[in-house]
Amino acid sequence: MRAVIQRVLRSSVRVEDEVVNSIERGLLIFIGIQSDDDVSDLEYIVKKILTIKLWANGDKQWAQSVVDLNLSILCISQFTLHAITAKGSRPDFHLSMSSEQSKQIYEQLINKLKQDYKIDKIFDGRFGAYMTVNIENDGPVTIIIDSKAKKPTEANSSAASNIE
């Protein structure tokens, strides 16, 4: 699972001419679900979203999270986050989970965010719809989190310990 996290002053999502949801200060998060994602990927991403420190606290940079500041989160499903362009110029989406399966996992992610944070602070777009997303970045600050990077491989662990 991949999350592109943007710190925003405000953001909104429209489907056709209707504003589906909007937030003031907080996080806009694009969520891409990969074909082999499961509950552990979802839990990892939710924990990172709620704990990543993207705001200052006085003179200390990167000291407060969205939860610390009681801010809002707007999530947008985006299957294109797992696109690859190995051959030619057309994107290939075979790494993205099918729409039916990913909708279930996406809804579980939204529910887990509401459960672990506050139901009235979590918003989302409309799954599978063509959406227009308005973003007023704050910073800008953009962080990419990938659940597949959550556990270093044995080789990477050994290499890291040799460096230290």
N, C-alpha and C positions, 0 to 999 in steps of 0.2 A: 504494500500500500504506500502510496506517495501523497504527501501533503505539501502544497506550496502555501506557506503562511505569510501573509502581508499585514503589517501594522498599518491601520487606517484611521483617519480622522472621521470618515464616514464612507459607507458603501451601500449600494442597493442593487437589487436584481429585478429585472422586468421579464415578463413573458407576454409577448405581443404588446398591448398598450397598458397592461396591468403591472403595477409595482407589487411583486409577490412578497418581498421583505426588504427591510432596510435597517441599518444600525448607525449609530454615531460611533464614537471612539471605541476601538477594539481590534479584532482580528477578522480578516477575510481569508478564508481557507478554501483552496481548490483541492478536492480529494479525487485521486485516481486509484481505482481498485484493480489489482493485477489478478490474472487467472488463477494463481495458486494461493491467494490471500485467504486467511482464516481468522478465527477469533483472536489469536495471539497477535496478529498484525494490527487488528482493530484496537486492541487494548494498548499496544505500544504507542500507536499514533495518538489516541485520546490522552494518554499520560503526558506525552510530549507537548501536545497542544495546550494542556492546562497548566503545565509547569515551566515551559520555556520562558525565560526572563528577557523581555524585549523592551522594557521601559526603565528609565533611570529612577533613582530614589535619592533626591538631593544631588550631591556631587558624585554619587556612585552610579556608573553606567551599568546597564544590563542587570538590574537588581530586582525588578518586579515583574510578575506574570499578569496575565489577563485576570486570573482569579484574585490575586493580591489587590488589584485595582477595581474589582467588581465591574469589569467591562463586558461588552457583548461579543458574540462570535457569529459570523455569517458563513455557512458552509455551502459550497457549490460542487456538485458532482461533475467530474470532468474526465471522461475516459481517454481523452487525447494525451493525458500525462504519461501514458505508457507507449506512445507511438515511437516507432523506429523507422529509419529511412536507410536500411541496409542496401537495397537495390533501387537504383533510379531516384526519382524525385518525389514519388508518391508516398505518403505515410502509410505504415503498416500497423494495424492495431491488434495483431494476434496475441500480444501479451496482456491486453485488457480482458477482464472478466466479461462474460456475456451479460447483456442488459438485465435479464431476469434474475440471475444470481447476484449481480452487483447491486441491484436495487435492495435486496434483502440485507446485504452487508452494510450498505450505506445507511439504511434506516436503523440498523443496529448501532452504527456509529453515532448517529444523531441522538438516539435514545440513551446511549452510554454517556455522551457529553452532558445531556440533561440530568441524568442520574448522578453523575460525579461532580457536577457544578450546580447550575441553577436552571430550571426549566424555562424561566422567563428571560434568560440571557442567550439562549441558543436559537438560531434562525437558519433557514436554508432556502435554497431555490426550489425549482420544480424538477425532480429527477426525470431525465430523458427529454426534456423540453429544450427548444432553441431559446437561449436566454441572452439578455443584454445585461452585462454587469458594469455598474458604474463604481469607480474606485477613486477615492481621494487619499493617496498614500501619505503616510506619516513617516518622514525620514528622507527617502524611502527605506524601509526595512523589509527585506524579503528573505525568508529562510526556507530551504527545502529539506524535508524530513522523509526518509525512506525506511520503511520497516524492515526491509531486507538487509539493511546495514546495522541492525540492532545487535547482532552477535558477531563478533569477529571470528573468522575461521581459525582453526588451530594454527595454520601457517602464519596468519597475520599476528596472532597472539605471541607466537615464538619470536617473530621478527621484531615486534614491539618491545618484548622483554630484552632482546639483545641490544636494542638501541639505548635503552636506559642504562 
